[in-house]
């Protein structure tokens, strides 16, 4: 989606709405969708000009693959903050996930 922002197919404001406020509206998720007092501090820091190639080897999901493997895009996440804690920074997992979908060891 960030590639679409860079290509002028999607505004940055619409991107933020689709990825933050939109899911909150659709699913009624409490304390999500904005950066404000009383909300979870979950957000992603992006570099809108960074070019990168999406690769299966870099996928952090349980699936381990993406249909976008091999596609080069402009706009890349460089950090993820979950509940106020850095989870991913510059491509490295720095804090293990603690969400409901995370595997329990």
C-alpha positions as CSV (number, residue, x, y, z in Angstrom):
1,X,0.0,0.0,0.0
2,X,2.9,2.4,0.7
3,X,4.0,1.7,-2.9
4,X,0.6,3.0,-4.0
5,X,1.0,6.1,-1.9
6,X,4.3,6.8,-3.7
7,X,2.8,6.2,-7.1
8,X,0.0,8.7,-6.3
9,X,-2.7,6.0,-6.4
10,X,-3.5,6.4,-2.7
11,X,-3.2,9.4,-0.5
12,X,-1.3,9.1,2.7
13,X,-4.4,10.2,4.7
14,X,-6.4,7.4,3.0
15,X,-3.7,4.9,3.8
16,X,-3.7,5.8,7.4
17,X,-7.5,5.6,7.5
18,X,-7.5,2.2,5.8
19,X,-4.9,0.7,8.1
20,X,-5.7,2.4,11.4
21,X,-9.1,4.1,11.9
22,X,-10.9,1.9,9.3
23,X,-10.5,-1.4,11.1
24,X,-11.5,0.3,14.4
25,X,-14.7,1.5,12.7
26,X,-15.5,-1.8,11.0
27,X,-14.9,-4.1,13.9
28,X,-15.4,-1.8,16.8
29,X,-12.0,-2.6,18.3
30,X,-11.7,-0.7,21.6
31,X,-8.6,1.5,22.2
32,X,-7.2,1.1,18.6
33,X,-6.9,3.2,15.5
34,X,-5.4,6.4,16.8
35,X,-2.6,7.7,18.9
36,X,-4.3,9.3,21.9
37,X,-4.5,9.0,25.7
38,X,-6.3,5.7,26.7
39,X,-5.5,4.0,23.4
40,X,-3.0,1.2,23.0
41,X,0.3,2.5,21.7
42,X,0.4,0.3,18.6
43,X,1.9,1.8,15.4
44,X,4.4,1.3,12.6
45,X,7.1,3.8,11.6
46,X,7.6,3.8,7.8
47,X,10.2,5.2,5.5
48,X,8.2,6.4,2.5
49,X,11.2,6.6,0.2
50,X,13.0,3.4,1.1
51,X,13.0,0.9,-1.8
52,X,13.0,-2.8,-0.9
53,X,12.1,-6.2,-2.4
54,X,9.5,-8.2,-0.7
55,X,10.9,-11.7,0.0
56,X,9.4,-14.9,1.5
57,X,12.6,-15.3,3.6
58,X,11.7,-12.0,5.4
59,X,8.1,-12.8,6.2
60,X,7.4,-12.9,10.0
61,X,4.0,-14.6,9.8
62,X,3.3,-18.3,10.5
63,X,2.5,-18.8,6.8
64,X,6.1,-18.0,5.9
65,X,5.3,-16.8,2.4
66,X,3.7,-13.9,0.6
67,X,2.1,-13.6,-2.8
68,X,4.2,-10.4,-3.3
69,X,7.5,-12.4,-3.2
70,X,10.0,-10.7,-5.5
71,X,8.2,-7.4,-6.0
72,X,10.2,-4.3,-5.4
73,X,8.3,-1.4,-3.7
74,X,8.9,2.1,-2.5
75,X,7.8,2.7,1.1
76,X,8.9,0.3,3.8
77,X,8.1,-0.3,7.5
78,X,11.2,0.3,9.6
79,X,9.8,-0.1,13.1
80,X,6.7,-1.5,14.9
81,X,5.6,-0.4,18.4
82,X,3.1,-2.6,20.2
83,X,1.7,-1.5,23.6
84,X,4.5,1.1,23.7
85,X,7.3,-1.5,23.2
86,X,9.5,-1.7,20.2
87,X,8.8,-5.1,18.6
88,X,10.6,-4.7,15.2
89,X,13.2,-2.2,14.3
90,X,15.2,-1.9,11.1
91,X,14.1,-5.4,10.0
92,X,15.0,-7.2,13.3
93,X,12.6,-8.5,15.9
94,X,13.8,-6.9,19.1
95,X,10.9,-8.0,21.5
96,X,9.0,-11.2,21.2
97,X,5.4,-10.9,20.3
98,X,2.8,-11.1,23.1
99,X,-0.5,-10.9,21.2
100,X,-3.3,-13.4,21.4
101,X,-2.2,-15.0,18.1
102,X,1.4,-15.6,19.2
103,X,2.5,-19.1,19.8
104,X,3.0,-20.0,23.5
105,X,6.2,-21.7,24.4
